[in-house]
Amino acid sequence: MNAGHVLPGIAAIQDEMIAVRHSIHAHPELGFAEFVTSERVAQCLTRWGYEVSTGVGKTGVVGTLKNGEGRSIGLRADMDALPIQETSGLPYASQIDGVMHACGHDGHTATLLTAARHLAHTRAFNGTLQLIFQPAEEGLGGARKMLEDGLLERFPCDAIFAMHNVPGYPVGHLGFYSGPFMASADTVTINIIGNGGHGAVPHKAVDPVVVCSSIVIALQSIVSRNVNPQDVAIITVGSIHAGSASNVIPSSAQMSLSVRALTPEIRQLLEVRITELVTAQAASFGARAEIDYQHCHPVLINHPESTAFARKVALDWLGEAQLIDDLRPFTASEDFAFILEKCPGSYLVIGNGDGESGCLLHNPGYDFNDACLPIGASYWVKLVEHFLS
């Protein structure tokens, strides 16, 4: 990262805002329980002159700053932590047992707060700035909850942008991708109902464990034989639970699947084929399948125009050398996808550094790289000033 690209106003406050990040890191809160974090965000925004709305999507916060009659832009940061025991050994490590900021949401929040403070001071834009501090991104649907609470009706935006750190890319380098960028994520719970019996006379039972075993193998044929090899599709059997004794055939078994795709069409195909295959496999053994198919996160699709605009801002400011040129779609999911279904916008990434093994997201040794904060905040300022010029 070239420190010369950091805006002087951001550089002047970066140490103070990094300290805020460390404090948030030390006091992590799980999804929909970000009470202290939300209060801190609201207090900061109020102090800097924003009109603040709290309790949006339960623990979400929105800060609104109007300066002129131009367009409206939204910037989103997530606030929640993960149920992971931190092992980083940092002086500001989590003080909450079993909870830590293992995905950098503390950094995302502090970065947006830093930009918010600078923008409130300079007000070098014409229009409305909507700062969205979202709860419960980690699998609990915080974005959907905010939308249900009237996010876009109460705080209308012409476009909304979000940023996430990614370990493995150079610190402060920015990446943009137009189109499907992050996978859908669905959870499937399958109950196989058989007929229990004694392990010594298996022919008098319908063994649900054997049924599950056959289903696991058969599921792999969906990806290899029903999906175009050039498309992304993932079916992972994460758990199988059945029985409690070696000589007893249980009457039922339960399987849990994670299903991912990078297009809505493949997502739908997977649901159809999984349902058909599981039902038929169970029936072929004389068993019955009960399928609970939960649609969790849609495919995150970056809007081409918004993405091109966001990239152009970064290119003109940083130059080609500080952009990530080999960015590819991720098979992880992100609930910002719900917002992009309703409003134009783009989800970009910032490099968190090459790091060591503990640098990976959701790793107990992970930490957000503080060097990302000033460059990320400076980019938010640049994006707002260009969008609301």
PELINRA-V181229 format. One record per pair of residues at least 4 apart in sequence whose C-alpha atoms are under 6 Angstrom apart, sorted by the first residue. I is the first residue (numbers start at 1). J is the second residue. Records with the same first field share a line. If there is no record, write none. Layout:
BEGIN
I: J ; J
END
This chain:
BEGIN
1: 171 ; 172
6: 375 ; 378
7: 378
10: 14
14: 18
21: 106 ; 107 ; 110
22: 92
24: 106
25: 101 ; 106
26: 92 ; 93 ; 94 ; 95
27: 94 ; 95
28: 81 ; 100
29: 33 ; 34 ; 80 ; 81
30: 80 ; 81
31: 80 ; 135 ; 136
32: 59 ; 135 ; 136
34: 38
45: 50
46: 50
50: 63 ; 64 ; 65
51: 63 ; 64
52: 62 ; 63
53: 61 ; 62
54: 61
55: 59 ; 60
56: 60 ; 61 ; 146
57: 145 ; 146 ; 149
59: 135
60: 133 ; 134 ; 135
61: 133
62: 131 ; 132
63: 130 ; 131
64: 129 ; 130
65: 128 ; 129
66: 127 ; 128
67: 126 ; 127
68: 126 ; 127
69: 127
70: 126 ; 127
71: 127
72: 127 ; 128 ; 129 ; 157 ; 158
73: 129 ; 157 ; 158 ; 159 ; 160
74: 130 ; 131 ; 157 ; 160
75: 131 ; 132 ; 160 ; 161 ; 162
76: 132 ; 133 ; 162
77: 108 ; 109 ; 133
78: 105 ; 133 ; 134 ; 135
79: 105 ; 135
80: 135 ; 136
81: 100 ; 101
82: 99 ; 100
83: 98 ; 99
84: 98 ; 99 ; 100
85: 98 ; 99
86: 100 ; 364
87: 364 ; 365
88: 365
94: 100
102: 361 ; 362 ; 366
103: 361 ; 362
104: 368
107: 111 ; 368
111: 373 ; 377
114: 377
115: 377 ; 381
119: 123
125: 385 ; 388 ; 389
126: 388 ; 389
127: 388
135: 142
136: 140 ; 142
137: 141 ; 142
143: 335
146: 151
147: 151
150: 154
151: 155
152: 156
159: 344 ; 345
160: 345
161: 345 ; 346 ; 347
162: 347
163: 347 ; 348 ; 349
164: 349
165: 349 ; 350 ; 351 ; 352
166: 351 ; 352
167: 351 ; 352 ; 353 ; 360
168: 353 ; 354
169: 351 ; 353 ; 354
170: 351 ; 353
171: 351 ; 352 ; 353
172: 350 ; 351 ; 372
173: 322 ; 323 ; 350 ; 351
174: 323 ; 324 ; 349 ; 350
175: 323 ; 324 ; 348 ; 349
176: 348
178: 302 ; 304 ; 307
179: 301 ; 302
180: 300 ; 301
181: 300 ; 301 ; 329
182: 299 ; 300 ; 329 ; 330 ; 331 ; 333
183: 260 ; 261 ; 262 ; 299 ; 331 ; 332 ; 333
184: 260 ; 261 ; 297 ; 298 ; 299 ; 333
185: 259 ; 260 ; 296 ; 297
186: 258 ; 259 ; 294 ; 295 ; 296
187: 257 ; 258 ; 294
188: 256 ; 257 ; 292 ; 293 ; 294
189: 255 ; 256 ; 291 ; 292
190: 254 ; 255 ; 290 ; 291
191: 253 ; 254 ; 289 ; 290
192: 208 ; 252 ; 253 ; 288 ; 289
193: 252 ; 287 ; 288
194: 206 ; 207 ; 208 ; 251 ; 252 ; 287
195: 205 ; 206 ; 251
196: 205 ; 249 ; 250 ; 251
197: 205 ; 249
198: 248 ; 249
199: 247 ; 248 ; 249
208: 252 ; 253
215: 219
221: 225
222: 226
223: 227
232: 261 ; 262
233: 260 ; 261
234: 259 ; 260
235: 258 ; 259
236: 257 ; 258
237: 256 ; 257
238: 256 ; 257
239: 255 ; 256
240: 254 ; 255
241: 253 ; 254
242: 253
243: 250
261: 267
262: 299
270: 274
273: 277
274: 278
277: 281
279: 289
282: 287 ; 288 ; 289
283: 287 ; 288
297: 335
300: 337
302: 346
303: 307 ; 344 ; 345
304: 308
306: 345 ; 346
307: 346
312: 316
314: 318
315: 319 ; 320
318: 322
340: 344
352: 369
355: 359
358: 363 ; 365 ; 366
359: 366
372: 376
373: 377
374: 378
383: 387
384: 388
385: 389
END
